[in-house]
């Protein structure tokens, strides 16, 4: 699966994830292929809510409830692609 997203968006999404789960758990290891929900034990349901809030604040959009699904949160790359789509 190839994720078409800009490096800047990917980096900023990675920074948001690191902010939520802590640098000790992800420092330098997040790539577009890094699997998220279900693969990172630190990313539990409470952390997911916090991540959504951080992304909404950082990128200036509101995530629709229907978009909170396994496809969007499959990997760092899929989440970055979703965010990029919200930005226009």
PyMOL commands that set and color helices and strands:
alter all, ss='L'
color gray80, all
select helices_A, chain A and resi 7-21+23-26+45-59+65-67+76-86
alter helices_A, ss='H'
color red, helices_A
deselect
rebuild
show_as cartoon
